[in-house]
Each structure stands twice: as structure tokens, then as C-alpha cells.
Amino acid sequence: MKRKLVVVGAGMASGRMLEHLLKAPQGAYDVTLFGAEPRGNYNRIMLSAVLAGETNCNEIVTHDSAWYAERGVACRFGETVTKINRVAKTVSSRNGETPYDKLVLATGSAPFIIPVAGKELQGVVSFRDLDDVNAMLGVADRPGTQAVVLGGGLLGLEAAAALKARGMRVMVLHLMGHLMERQLDPSAGLLLQKELEERGIEVRCRAQTTAILGHRRAEAVLLDDGTIYPADLVVMATGIRPETRVATDAGLNVERGIVVDDQMRTSDPHILAVGECVEHGGICYGLVDPIYDMAAVAARTLVSEEAAFRSVELGTQLKVTGVSVFSAGDFLGAPGTEQLVFSDPGLGTYKKLVISGGRLIGAVLFGDTADGLWYLDLIRSGVSVEAIRDDIIFGRALAERKAA
């Protein structure tokens, strides 16, 4: 008799896990998949491309209803799991209880909504799913409209660039001193701001939002210094948090995320978790590569094969509105470290390497990121870079040639 597997969350993590699992010998599990959205899995990384009009919704779908049906997965799209009964081994939704032998939580993350007056007005949206994109497009298609994006991280800047491409006037308001402070140092952040401003996107840093103004619909954003920016659309892109509510209510071990071991098991051995909702080794991951690694490990755990998820030093290599950026390790440089900097504003290129004890411990690159993975390998390996100290900032080709 087949065991019953229930998967909560129909996003990229569970989609990849099911790809691996369904390659296992037939008959391992009867699978039921719950998804809060009324659709299957799609590539969320491509949402900004849909918003900009570079592609459409259908082209970013990776696992549609037909894909699941061909593999015998019972889909419950548009149906949220509200409760887990660990004793009875059931999950509850609006259509009653569903039993499981194994349960996988892939609930992803939820947008952080700034707790300001007016956040509930029409025209105030987050940027996490296709429904958000459709809501933004409904405003962007009207001529002469103004968008205010709250948050100068990756998602906020992608939204800003996409809305600008749609013909909107766009203002980015960022709380911190420079854009993308989690990935860039102040110098690189300033270069990025100049790049955006040259494209007609206004940017203001150190901007503290006090309220969103309007009657029923958003009309403006008010800052703490009294400045008011008109807004037909307000995009909240101020961060995400692991979606852990159903796990917390079930009494699982939850800190920032749902705590898992190397096999992706939670504190209940019958329940696994993967993706952005997870915390492993004190880290919550938001990048695709480690999440896909989790998915592969969870699939092997479900069929009792040996597997272990291992955290590694990650580099962030991104295209931000068409500009390449890369960062890894301690790119800000703690006291006592040595910083090597190369900057060519004319070419829009900036590099900073951080060295400590003869080892490379951090890097941030803007514009030219060709050597990013090489720098990441040096950071991970911890090897001495003293022999190439004078040339390392100029890249791998020159450094290795002169060291030979």
C-alpha cells in the first residue's frame, strides 16, 4: 500500500523536490499538493520580466496542472493549509482533513508590510507573486501614473525598473544609507543609484515612511520630514520573512525559520521542510541554488536514501536592472582588514577586495563581475593570496599569469 505524502506549498522548492522524488521507483507515495495560489509552480525570478513586458505569465510556468496530473499528483490549488495535527497526522484546509504519512512544508516566505497608516488602501501591493504583478499592471497601463517603491533592495529595484519600462514615473524610497546594503558597499550602492537616475528613476535614501495617504486608494506617501510624494501605486518591497505560521501553531521548532537537520527533517521526524521557510545551521536561504540542494536532499530522505544538506559560503551574483553585481563574504571589511579598491567611474566599474591574514575574505564587484566565482573560490578555500597580492584586484588572468 502506498504511503501518503502531503506537500504544503506549490512553489519552486516543492516543484524541484517532486521532480527528484517522482523519478524514484513507482509506488513510493500517493502525493497531495496544496498551494495557496490558484495555479501551479512558476519561476518567481522571472516576475520582474513579466512586469516589464519582456515575457508573459504562461512562459514562466514550470509545472502546470498537466505536469502534476501526468505524474499522479493530486493538486489542491487555491487551498491553504490552516492546521497540522501531528498526533492524528492530518492537515486541515477549508475542505476538511487530509491524512499523511509524511508531510513536507514548503511554505516559502511572506512579504514584510511596513506597519504604517494607509497600508490597507487599494493600490498598495507587495511584489511576491503573479497576483501582485497583475495588480501593478492594472495601474501601470493607465497613462501618466506615478509609482512609489518602498525599498531599495533587489526586488524593489526590479519593480522600479519594470514599472519605468511600462511608462510610469517612478520614485524609490529606501530607509538605509545606500541601495542594496546587504549585497553592496556604499560606493557600489552609489554607482547603482547613479545608473538608475540616468534611466529616469528617482531615488531617495534615508527615507522614513510615516504614512500612505489617500481615500480608499493610495494617493501619496508621507515621509517623517513632511515630504509628500504623489503615488497612484505603492509597492512594498521592504523585505521578506519565512512563512512559519502553520509550523509554529503545530509546535514545531521554529526560530527565524522552521529549523531542520541535514536531512531536511524538522523537530517532528514525520515532517520535512524545504525552501525559504527553512532555517538550517542558523541560516535562512533566499537564493535558488541552496534551495534546490535542499529539495534534492528532501527527496532522497523521503525514499530513505542517504543525503545531507551542507551550507557553504555563498556569493551573490545578480543582474540589477541590467547591471551586473557580485558580492561574497565580508565585503564591508571589519576593523583590522585590508581593502583593495579599483574604480573606473567612466566605465561604470568598481571592485573591492577585503584581505585578512593573507587570505581573501570578501569581495564586491560592480559592472565587471567576470572574476566573481574565482574570488568566491578563494574565499571558500581560505588559501593564502600573498603571492598574487599585487595583482589580484585586476582579475584571475593577470594574477595567475604573473604568478606563473
Secondary structure, 3 states (H helix, E strand, C coil): CCEEEEEECCCHHHHHHHHHHCCCCCCCEEEEEEECCCCCEECHHHHHHHHHCCCCHHHHEEECHHHHHHCCCEEEECCCCCEEECCCCEEEECCEEEECCEEEECCCEEECCCCCECCCCECEEECCCHHHHHHHHHHHCCCCCEEEEECCCHHHHHHHHHHHHCCCEEEEEECCCCCCCCCCCHHHHHHHHHHHHHCCCEEEECCCEEEEECCCECCEEEECCCCEEECCEEEECCCEEECCHHHHHCCCCECCCEECCCCCECCCCCEEECCCCEEECCECCCCHHHHHHHHHHHHHHHCCCCCCCCCCCCEEEEEECCEEEEEEECCCCCCCCEEEEEEECCCCEEEEEEEECCEEEEEEEECCCCCHHHHHHHHHHCCECHHHCCCHHHCHHHHHHHHC
